[in-house]
Amino acid sequence: MNVSVPVDDSVRLNVRQRPGGSGRPVLLVHGLGSNSRMWDEVAALLAAAGHPVHAVDMRGHGESDLPRESFDNATAVADLAAVCDALGLGGALLAGHSWGGNIAMRLAAVRPELAAGLALVDGGGPVDVQGGALPRDTDDVGWWGPDARAPREAMRTVLRAIHPRWSAAAVDASLSDMVEGPDGLLGPRLPLEHYRSVWRSMWNDPPARWYPDVRVPVVLLKAVPPNPPPTWLAWARQWVADAEAALPQAESRWYADSDHNLHADHPDRVAADLLELARTVDKQAGAQAAERS
């Protein structure tokens, strides 16, 4: 079921909901240029385990409204807070992929009553692209491919080749990141100027500034590509170690030989890690309730 949530006077966000049961609610946040459908396989497993699941399309993404103006992290965090308030999602588990992890991290820091636990799915750390961090002053996002347009079936073939473990549903979900132009070719749904605005915001708002203010259990799910360069592996290990040291309650899970889109590449394992986080959160909540009584 989809619901539409107004977050300001001109933008409504689409939220994909699965009722689940009486378990703790989960809010799933996609990455930059992605969409909520990429979470579908993980969401189905969480709902089957009894958790109500809400997967949001951020502004300009998926089935949510595309604003005329570009936006930044602060706007995205305010949007997520508005969704949580509208849907009554206090004390939820927040899971964010890539940029979505950065946004979920900041939300957990500034609105702690909304987050009972946090999962960073190859996100929540310094920006990294294709195995290496980009210069802070970069304005080159040509790899995003604004001119890389192709027919739908050709794009599907490319996605299958790049992501051999993805299901057909995940490939279809990724295709919905694109829109068909008058020429019948697919191109990115999110306009390049919007993408650049968020990209710059990711540099200017590093997640590490929010680590000390996150007081809930955090699990970092880190993808490691096949045969990573030693310099990249050292970089990844360092930021995970720094995050574990700065976050009051954090532990990491490493996914070897994996795709950046862990939720599509390993939905069973990601769901299992989120369910383990839910059990940790509920155990802590139970212990705190016992101490008060």
N, C-alpha and C positions, 0 to 999 in steps of 0.2 A: 504494500500500500504506500502511495506517495502523498505527502502533505506539503502545502506551500506555506512558508512562514515569512511574514513581512519583517524586514530588519531595518528598513528606513522608509522614507516616503516614496522612494522610486524603485526599490529592489526587494524582491521576494526570493527566498531560497527554497529549493526543492529538497525534501528529506525523504529518503526511502526507509520505510519502517517494517520491521518484522516483530510481531507481538511477543514471541518467546514465552515467558512465564513469569514467575515471581522473583527471578534472579535480579541481580543488580543491573541497571540499564547500562548500555554501552553506546558511546558516540564515536563513530568512525569518520576520520577526516582524510581525504585524498591529497595527493601531491599537486604541485603546480602543473597546469596543463592537463590534468587527469580528470576523473569524475567518480562519483559514488559507486557506479556499477562495478568498478574494479574490486570492490570489497564483497561482492555478492556471495562468493563461495565461502569466505570466512564468516560472513554474516549469517548464512544458513546454518553453519555448524554451531555458532554461538546461540542462535535462537533455539536450535534443537536441544541445546543443553540448558535451556530455561531462561535465557537472558533476553529481555526486550532490546532490540538493536535499532539504532538510528544512524543512517549513513547520509551525510549531507553533501550536496553539491555547493561548493563555494561560489560566490558571485562571479559571473562570467564563465562558469564551468557547467558542464552537464546540462540539466534542465532548469537551472536557475537563471535569473535575469542577468543580462549583460549590461552593466552600467555604461553610460557614455564616457564618464571620466575614468582614468586609471585609478588604481588603489594600492594600498600598502598593507604591511603586516598589522598595523594598529586597526585598520578598518576590518580586516579579516577576523581579528580576535573579537572585536566588538560584534561582528556578525555571529560568531559562534556563541558568544554570551547571550545574544538575543534569542538564538535558537533554543539554547538550554532553558532560558527563562520562560519562553513561550510553551515549551513542551514539558516543563517541570522536571528537568533532568539534573537535580541536585544530587551530589554524591555518586556521580556516574564514573565508569571507567572510560577514559579518553584514550583512543588509539589513533595516532597520526602517522601517515606515510610521507617520508621526505619532507617537503615544505609543510605538509600537514602536521608533522611532528613538531616543527618549530612553532606553529600556531597553537597546537595543543599545549605545548610546554608553557608558552606565555600565558595562556588562559588559566592553566593550573596555578601559575604564580600570582596572577592579579585577581582571580576569583576562586580562591581555594575551596569555597563551599561547593563548587560545581564538580570538583574532581576528587575521587576517592583513590584512584590509581591511574597510572600513566604508562602507555606503551609507545615507544619511539621506534617505528618500523623503518629502519634505514633512514632515519631523520633525526632532527633535534640536535644536530651538530654543525660544524663548519660546512660551508657550501663546498661540494666536490662534484666535478663533472668529468665523466669518462676517464676516471683514474687519476685526476690531479686537480688540486685547487686552482681556481682561476684568480688572476690578479684582482685586487679590490676595485680598481678603477675601470675594469673591463666594461665595454659597452657592446662587445661582440657576442651576440647570442645567435649567430648564424646557424649553429648546430641545431637550433630549434626547428629550422627548416621551413621558414615562411614561404619559400619558393619551391619546396619539395612537394609538389602536388602530383597526384597520381589517381588513376581510376580505382574504384573501391576494391575490386578483386585483386588488382596488383598490390594494393596496400595490404590486403589481407595476406597475400602470399609472403610479402616481406615480413610482416609481424610473425607469421608462423615460423619462418626461417630464423628470425632473431631470437624468438622465445619458444624453443621446441617443447618445453614442459607445460606451456599454457594450455588450458582447455579451450574448446571452441567458444565457450561463453566469455572467457577472459579476452580472447581476440576480438570478439564482437564488442565487448565493453570498451576496449581501447580504440576501436574504430569510431565509437561515439564521441571521442575527443575531437573529431573532425567534422567539418561541414562540407556539403557538396556545393560547388560554385556553378555559375551559369554554363560553364564549359563541361560540366559533369565530372570534374576532378575534385578530389578531396583535399582540403587544406585545414590547418589548425582552427579550432573553434575560437580559442582565445586570441584576440588581436595582438599583434606584436608589441604595440605600445603598452598594452596592459601587462604583457609578459615582462617587458623590460622594467616597468614600474615595480612589480613585485620582486623581480630579480635584484634590483638595486636595494630594495628594502631588506632583502635577506642578508645582504652584506652589511647594511647599516644597523641591523637589529640582530646581532648574533645570539643564538639561544643561550650561550654560556652566561650571559648577563642575568638570566632568569633562574639558573640552577639553584642558587642558595635559597630562593623563595619557594621552591617546590618541596612540600613537606610530606608528600604521600609516596608510597612504594612506586618505583619506576623500573621498568624492564626495557633494556636497549636491545633491539634485534638488529644485528649488523650483518649486511650482505658482504660477502667476499667473492669477487669475480674469479673465474678460473685463471690460474697462473698470474696473480697480481704482481706488478713490479715491487721489488723490495721497498722502495721509497714510499709507495702508496701504502703498503702494509704497515710500515712503521708509523706513518701519519695516522692511519685508522686506529691502530693500537693506542697511540698517544691520546687521541681525542676521547676514545672510550674510557681510558684510564683517568683522564682529567674529569670526565663527566661523573664517573663512579666516585671519585674523591670529593667532588663538589656537591653532588646530590646527596641529601641525608640518607635516603634509602634507595639504593640502585644496584642492579646487577645486569650483566650482559649475557646475550645468547648470540653465538657466531654461526652464521649460515655459510658454510664453505661451498664454493663453486656455484654461486647463486646469482640470480637476476636482482637488480635493484628493486624491482616490483615484487618483493617477497610475498605479498598477499596473493598475487596471481601465480607466482612460481611455486610456492609451498603453502597453499591455503590450509592444509591439515595441520601442519606444524605451527603456523602462525596462530591458528585458532587454539591449539593446545597450549601455547605459551600465554595467550590472553586468558584462557580459562584458569591456568595456574595462578596468574596475577589476581584474578577474581577471588580465588580461594584464599590467597594471602591477605587480600584486603578484608574479606569477610571474617577471617580468623582474627585479625587485629581489631576490627570493629567489635567483635564478640568479646574479646579480652577487655577492651576499654569499657564496654557496657557493664561487664561483671565488676570491674573496679569501682564504677560509680554506684553500683547497687549494694 
